[in-house]
Amino acid sequence: MRAVLYEAFQQMPEVVTVDDPACPETGVVIEVAATGLCRSDWHGWMGHDPDIGLPHVPGHEFAGVIAEVGSRVQGWHLGDRVTVPFVCACGQCDTCRRGEHQVCDRQFQPGFTHWGSFAEFVAIDHAQVNLVRIPDDMAFETAASLGCRFSTAYRAVVHHGRVQSGDWVVVHGCGGVGLSAVMIAVACGAYIIAVDISPTALELARTLGANATLDPGHVDVANAVRDLTGGGAQVSIDALGSIETCQNSIRSLRKRGRHVQVGLMLGADDTPPVPMAIVIAAELEIVGSHGMAAHDYPTMLAEIAAGTLSPQRLVQHRIDLCEAPAKLAALDHQPGNGITIISPRPHWRNLVGLRTMPR
């Protein structure tokens, strides 16, 4: 199969031919129709993730069709249209038995602990707990956008943020996950302040329903949020992952507010100083958000089916596999706006209702 591969961190990846993945007895092989380009992939390529072994194929949010089914898998068949969470669970550990698959004790992550989806095929183990069936009328590129950024934002806003109608929500960083959080918080009936240094990203946030936008290069974010909200936000989400955005998020809250850390804190930002005096005095909550388990997808998918949420609006760029190496390497200084989708098989990009047999 064709795949994007790098043999050293920070070395330009290449599109090469590698062996097709073997199918686990309890898993499946998925033919990849669409896969997202995410900042987490860039962190991996930089060497910020100790779970990555070399050589490596990145990619962790994808959708496609089942091309091979393991001998011990029940209920899934060749040609089924599927996606998976970016955190895949074992389904058997104590954490999984509590239903908390997104923090499984023996989790595996395609594109990090294992070879990922910047390829024509990807293998996923423990199919019974990790596969999510894609609705027949959903495009593959829309389904691919759910696996990391949108589902993570959904859980951050709905489960951790507990956003209610009339709340003020601040979103720091308006890339794919941040714009997803804006859309989901708007659907909850909240008032939104979007924060980013990119005018294009802020304009996208406004089109999705943000009530106000702030550029941290021109204003003190925390003071501006307090002025706009009359004392601070109920919920603030760091969707980027830096010392500055983390601190701004915490300082943007009113008393008893909730800070949700979504953006990865890696590299030079992995141990941010936290303004703990403010956290204690204002009784703030600080919580991390690490994806969403497959069994929690149905509620989100129902809202998409009803038209309450429209993740397809976040897909702003579409590229072929041969363009992915350069785009991945440039992601830190050319982040783009919205979600970029890579198509290992370009003619599948927007197909709906497709069932295909493996080659």
C-alpha positions, 0 to 999 in steps of 0.5 A, spaced: 500 500 500 501 507 499 503 510 505 506 517 508 512 514 512 518 518 516 524 514 518 527 520 523 523 525 527 523 532 523 525 529 517 521 530 511 516 524 510 515 521 504 510 517 500 512 510 499 510 503 498 509 498 504 506 492 506 499 492 507 497 491 515 496 484 518 488 483 520 488 482 528 484 476 530 479 481 534 480 487 529 479 489 522 483 492 516 480 499 514 481 501 507 482 509 508 477 513 504 479 520 508 483 522 514 484 528 517 491 532 518 491 535 525 496 538 529 497 532 534 500 529 527 505 535 527 507 534 534 508 526 533 513 528 527 517 533 531 518 527 536 514 530 542 510 523 543 514 518 546 510 512 544 512 513 537 517 508 534 521 509 528 519 508 522 512 511 522 506 512 519 502 518 522 494 519 522 489 518 527 482 521 525 479 517 519 473 514 516 473 508 510 470 501 509 472 494 512 476 491 508 478 485 512 475 482 518 478 478 524 476 471 525 474 473 532 470 479 530 462 479 530 457 484 528 462 487 523 462 485 515 466 487 509 464 493 506 461 496 512 462 504 513 466 506 519 470 510 523 474 510 530 476 514 536 483 516 536 484 513 542 482 506 541 480 501 547 482 494 550 475 493 552 477 489 558 481 493 563 478 496 570 478 503 566 474 500 560 469 496 565 467 503 568 466 505 560 471 510 560 474 507 554 478 514 552 483 513 558 483 505 557 489 503 561 492 499 555 489 504 550 492 504 543 492 510 538 493 509 530 498 514 528 502 514 535 502 507 538 501 504 532 502 506 524 496 510 522 491 512 517 496 516 512 495 510 508 491 506 504 489 501 509 490 501 517 489 496 522 484 496 528 484 491 534 478 490 539 473 492 533 467 490 538 469 496 542 472 501 537 468 501 531 463 506 530 458 505 524 457 511 519 450 513 517 449 512 510 448 519 508 454 522 511 460 523 507 467 520 508 470 526 509 465 529 514 466 522 518 473 523 518 473 530 521 469 527 527 475 522 530 479 527 534 477 534 533 470 534 533 468 528 538 474 531 543 470 538 542 464 535 543 466 531 550 469 538 552 463 542 551 458 537 553 461 533 558 466 536 561 464 544 560 457 542 562 455 548 557 448 551 558 444 556 555 446 563 556 453 561 559 459 565 556 464 560 553 471 562 551 475 558 546 482 559 545 485 557 539 480 556 533 483 551 529 479 544 527 478 543 535 477 550 537 472 551 531 468 545 533 468 547 540 465 554 537 459 550 533 458 545 539 457 551 544 453 555 539 448 549 539 448 549 546 445 556 546 451 559 549 454 566 548 461 565 545 468 569 545 473 566 540 480 567 541 486 567 535 491 571 532 489 569 525 483 574 522 481 568 517 480 563 523 476 569 527 472 570 521 470 562 520 468 563 528 464 568 527 460 565 521 459 559 526 456 563 531 461 566 535 458 573 538 465 576 539 472 575 537 479 577 540 486 577 537 491 576 543 496 580 539 492 586 540 488 585 547 489 583 554 485 577 553 483 575 560 481 583 561 477 583 555 473 577 556 471 580 563 469 586 560 465 583 555 462 578 560 461 582 566 466 578 570 468 572 566 466 566 562 463 560 565 467 555 561 473 557 558 477 552 553 484 551 551 483 548 544 491 550 542 495 548 547 500 553 550 503 556 556 499 563 554 493 560 552 492 555 558 493 561 563 489 566 559 483 560 559 484 560 566 484 567 567 478 568 563 473 565 568 468 568 573 468 564 580 466 557 580 468 557 572 471 551 568 477 550 564 477 545 559 484 543 557 484 540 550 490 542 546 496 538 547 501 541 552 508 538 549 515 540 547 517 547 551 509 547 553 509 541 557 509 543 564 505 550 564 505 554 570 498 554 573 495 561 577 493 556 582 492 562 587 486 564 582 484 557 582 483 556 589 480 563 591 475 563 585 474 555 586 475 554 579 475 547 576 481 544 571 479 538 567 483 535 561 479 532 555 482 526 552 477 524 546 471 520 546 469 513 547 466 510 541 460 508 545 458 515 546 458 517 539 450 516 538 448 522 541 453 526 537 451 523 531 444 524 532 445 531 533 448 531 526 443 527 523 438 532 526 442 538 523 443 541 530 451 540 528 454 541 521 461 538 522 462 538 514 462 546 514 469 545 518 472 542 512 476 547 509 481 544 505 482 537 501 489 534 499 491 528 496 496 523 499 502 526 495 501 533 498 501 530 505 508 530 507 509 537 506 503 540 509 505 536 515 512 539 516 509 546 515 503 545 520 506 549 525 508 555 521 502 554 516 496 551 520 491 553 515 484 554 517 478 549 519 480 542 517 484 539 512 482 532 509 487 527 506 484 522 501 488 516 499 483 515 494 481 521 492 474 519 488 472 517 495 472 523 498 465 525 498 461 519 497 455 517 501 452 510 501 458 506 499 459 499 500 465 496 497 468 489 497 476 489 498 481 488 493 
